[in-house]
Each structure stands twice: as structure tokens, then as C-alpha cells.
Amino acid sequence: DRAVAAVPGTEVGDWSRSEGTAYGTVVAEVGTDVEVVRTAVLAADPSADVTSVADLDAEASLLVDDMGRASVVMSLAALALATVATAIGGTASILDQRVTLARLRLAGSSLAVLQRARRWQAVVPLGLASIGAMASGAVAAQVLMVAVGARESQVVGPDVAPMVGLGLAALAAGVAAVALTRPVLVAATRATPR
């Protein structure tokens, strides 16, 4: 206590012991060098774990940044999975409806019309699901930040630019999945219906 109290601008707060571990608070005036206080505490007790408010804020910022990076990676992985699932589903749909599709072609429907209809079938659900997931995720993040007692300055709104980019990527993924399965549509509509 004396070593810490000797640092100008500091005041030793409450100290307590629990299961052989001592817990305490050192209150420093604004402008006091935190490293000087940390050195004084460690000089008094080399086994002490000294953490400042700045350390805790840095850890919280790092955690939030890591969560942001993780959400981008997971979103891209989910988008890739959704693209593959859409392509597989589109292929299965073509094979399941090959007689109907071949009859539509024989009746005069162009391949472009069939392809456009398939594009809408893929893009609308992917777009709506992506928008819904991002909106609910953004709301949940805000609620969780408030629920854990984050300061108002730490609670920030969602970053809209990546969300718009992800929404556009979902639409592009739907278009790509349909384009990739076009050869299956061409082959299925060439066959003569039975």
C-alpha cells in the first residue's frame, strides 16, 4: 500500500482477500501515468495482476473487432453454402420437372423465358433470407450490447456498407447458381416428353 500511495496523484482504495487472493483498487487522477502506478503495484507484490480501465477497454475493443471479422467470415461461408444448395436444388427441380419443361419448350417458350423464371425462383428467396438474417443479426447485436451493460458510446449502429455488399453478393450468388445449372435445363428440354 505504501509503495502505491507514494505515487503522486494516486489513492489506494478498498482491499480485500478472498481464498488467499487479494483484490484492490488504486484510483489515479487524470494525467497520472498508468505504467508508473503499475510498476509501484508490482514492486509491492510481484505476483499481482494489474489491470487498468484502458486495458479492459482495449480487450473489449479487440473482442468486438474479432467478432466483426468472425461474422464476415461466417457470412461468406454461409453464402457459399447457400449458393451450392441453390444450384443443387435448381438441378433437382429441373430433373423433377423435365417433362413439363420439355413440353413448355415444344409449346414455344424460349429457353431465355424459362431461365428468367428460374432466376427469379433463386434470387428472391436468397435475397429475402439474406436481408432478414442481417437485419435480425443487427438488432440482436444492439440488444446484447445493451444487455451486457455496455456504455452508450460503445453501442454503435450496424455498418451498413458490408451488409449491402453481402445482400448484393447473395443476389449475384443466386444468378450464378442459375447460370451454372443452365446446361442441365438445356439437356432436359431437349428430351422428348413421354
SVG drawing of the C-alpha trace seen along z (x, -y; Angstrom):
<svg xmlns="http://www.w3.org/2000/svg" viewBox="-48 -15 58 57">
<polyline fill="none" stroke="black" stroke-width="0.4" points="0.0,0.0 2.8,-2.4 4.6,-1.9 1.5,-2.7 0.5,-5.6 3.9,-7.2 3.0,-7.7 1.8,-11.3 -1.9,-11.6 -3.0,-8.1 -5.1,-7.0 -5.4,-3.4 -9.0,-2.2 -10.6,0.8 -8.5,4.0 -10.0,7.4 -8.9,11.0 -10.8,14.0 -9.5,17.5 -5.9,16.3 -6.1,13.7 -6.0,10.0 -8.2,7.6 -7.8,3.9 -8.3,0.7 -6.0,-2.2 -7.6,-5.4 -5.4,-7.7 -6.0,-11.3 -6.4,-12.1 -3.0,-12.5 -1.3,-10.1 1.0,-7.7 -0.7,-4.3 2.7,-2.5 4.1,-4.2 1.2,-3.0 1.5,0.5 5.3,0.5 4.6,-0.5 1.9,2.2 4.2,4.8 7.1,3.6 4.9,4.1 3.6,7.5 5.4,9.1 2.6,11.8 -0.1,9.1 -2.3,9.0 -2.6,5.3 -5.3,4.2 -6.3,0.7 -9.5,-0.6 -7.6,-1.3 -6.6,2.4 -10.2,3.5 -11.4,1.1 -8.7,2.4 -9.7,6.0 -13.3,5.1 -12.5,3.3 -10.4,6.3 -13.2,8.7 -15.7,6.5 -13.3,6.3 -12.7,10.1 -16.5,10.7 -16.8,8.4 -14.2,10.4 -15.7,13.7 -19.2,12.6 -17.8,11.6 -16.1,15.0 -19.2,16.9 -21.4,14.8 -19.2,15.6 -19.1,19.3 -22.9,19.3 -23.3,17.5 -21.1,20.1 -23.1,22.9 -26.4,21.2 -25.0,20.9 -24.2,24.6 -27.5,25.5 -29.4,23.3 -27.5,24.9 -28.2,28.4 -31.9,27.5 -32.2,25.9 -30.7,29.0 -33.1,31.3 -36.0,29.1 -35.1,29.2 -34.7,33.0 -38.0,33.3 -39.9,31.1 -38.1,32.2 -41.3,33.4 -43.1,30.1 -40.1,28.0 -39.7,30.0 -43.4,29.5 -43.1,25.8 -40.3,25.6 -42.3,27.6 -45.2,25.2 -42.9,22.3 -41.5,21.0 -37.9,19.8 -35.0,21.0 -34.5,17.4 -38.0,17.2 -37.5,20.5 -34.1,19.3 -35.6,15.9 -38.3,17.7 -35.6,20.0 -33.6,16.9 -36.5,15.3 -37.1,18.6 -33.5,18.5 -32.8,14.8 -36.0,13.8 -35.6,16.4 -31.8,15.8 -32.2,12.1 -35.0,12.1 -33.3,14.6 -30.1,12.6 -31.8,9.3 -33.8,10.9 -30.7,12.6 -28.7,9.4 -31.5,7.3 -32.2,9.7 -28.4,10.1 -28.0,6.3 -31.0,6.0 -29.7,8.8 -26.3,7.3 -27.7,4.0 -29.9,5.7 -27.0,7.8 -24.7,4.8 -27.2,3.0 -28.0,6.2 -24.4,6.7 -24.2,3.1 -22.0,1.6 -21.6,-2.1 -23.6,-4.1 -20.5,-5.2 -19.6,-1.5 -23.0,-0.7 -22.8,-1.6 -25.2,-1.1 -24.6,1.6 -22.1,1.0 -24.5,0.8 -21.9,0.9 -20.8,4.6 -24.5,5.5 -25.4,4.0 -22.4,5.8 -23.5,9.1 -27.0,8.6 -25.8,7.9 -23.5,10.9 -26.5,13.1 -28.3,11.8 -25.3,12.5 -24.9,15.9 -28.5,16.7 -27.9,15.6 -24.6,17.6 -26.3,20.7 -29.0,20.5 -26.4,19.8 -24.3,22.8 -27.3,25.1 -28.3,23.8 -26.7,26.8 -29.0,29.1 -32.0,27.1 -30.9,27.3 -30.3,31.0 -33.7,31.6 -35.7,29.6 -34.1,31.4 -35.5,34.7 -38.8,35.7 -41.5,35.9 -43.2,39.3"/>
</svg>
